[in-house]
Amino acid sequence: DAMAKGWREGVAEAALCIMNLSWRRTQVKDDLAQGDTLENLMKLLRGGDAMAKEYAAGALMNMTAGSEDLAVKTVPAVVPLTDMLRAESIQAAEWAAGALANILKAGPDAQKVAADAGAIPPLAALLSRVTVAG
């Protein structure tokens, strides 16, 4: 139905806006993290359509960059991000890998969650999917 499609696209676009707003802007990240933005992005990873998942991964990648506190808060995203490493879209897989890279800086517990979720084989396989040109 057209209304549902419009709603889904709007949600994906909101995640894209968060991704772009949070790029290298600590104050924006802090403001967004005060509400339920992180939880909603993690919900999108589990239940959104492909575009929403891709943008949510990108938003989490940017929001967790350089923030151990936000990395710790987003450890629950490790499993759905690991699933995204196998995505047909190389952009989705790359943003999932970027988000994982930041979240795994939270420490050994996060790293164990990723290893247990099976992140290692798809991460290694992703290397061969990426070309020199990107």
N, C-alpha and C positions, 0 to 999 in steps of 0.2 A: 504494500500500500504506500502511496506517495508520502503521506504524513510520517509514517514510520521511517521511510528512507531519508526524508529530510531531517528527522530527529537524529538518526544515526550519523549522518554527514555533519550535522552541527556539533555533535559530541566529538567526532574526530577532529573537526576544525578547532574546537576548544583546546584539545590536547596539543595540536600543532601550535596554537598561539602560546600556550604555556611553554612549549619547547623553545620557541623563539624568544619569548620574554626572559626566560631564565638563563639564556646563554651568557655566561660570564658576568652576571649581575647578582651579587651576593644579597643585596637588599631585597630584590624581587624574590629570590629563592626563600629568604627568611619570611617574607610576607605571605607567600603561597603556602609555606609549611605550617603557618599558624592555624590554618583551617584544616579542612579534610581533603585537600588537593592530593596529597600522596596516596591516601587510601583510595580515592576515586580513580587515580591513574592505575593503581594496582588492580582494582576491580575491572577496569577496561582490559587489562592484560588477560584476565581470566574469562571475560564475557563479551568483549567488544567484537566488532567485525574486523576484518584484516587491516583496513586503513586505520581504525581507531587503535588497534594493538600496536601498529607500527609507530604512530605518533605518540602513543603513551610511552613506548620504549624510548623514543627520542627525548621526550620530556623528562623521564626518569634519568636518562643519561646526563642531561644538562643540569638537572636539579641536584644530583648527587655528586657532580664533579667538584672536587675540592672540599667536600663537607662530610667528615666522618660521622657527624650526628645524623645527617639525612641518610647516609649509607646504612647506618645501623637500623634506622626506622624502616628502610625498604628491603630488608633481608627477606620478608615474605614474598617479594617479587622474584626471587631467584628461580624458583621452579617454573613459573610461566615464561620468564625470560629465556631459560634454558630450552624450553619447547620452541621458542621463536628462532633459535639458532638454526633450526631446520627449515625455516620458512622459504618458500619459493622466491619471495622478494629479497634480493640481496641487501637492499636498504634496510628492511626490517631486521634481517639477521645481523647486519653491522651495528644498528642502533641497539639491539638487544645485547650484543657483545660489549658495546661501549658502556651500557648501563651496568652490566655484570662486572666489568673491570672496575668501575667506581664502587659498586656495592661490596665487592670482595675485599676492598681495602678496610672494611669494617673489622676484619680479623679472621682468626681460625674457625670460629663457629660458622660464619658466612661461607667460608671456603669449603668447609665440610658439607654444608647444605648443597652447594653447587656440585661438588664431586659426587655426592650421593644421588643427586638429581640426574647425573649422567652428562654434565656439561663438557667434560674433557673431549670425548670423540667429536661432537659437532663443532666445538671450537677449533680443533685441529683441522677438521674438514673444511671449515670456513676459510682457512688460509689458502686453500687451493682454488676456491671459488672467486677470490678477489684477484683482479688483474693489476698490473703496474699502473694502469691508467685509472683504476678505481672502479 
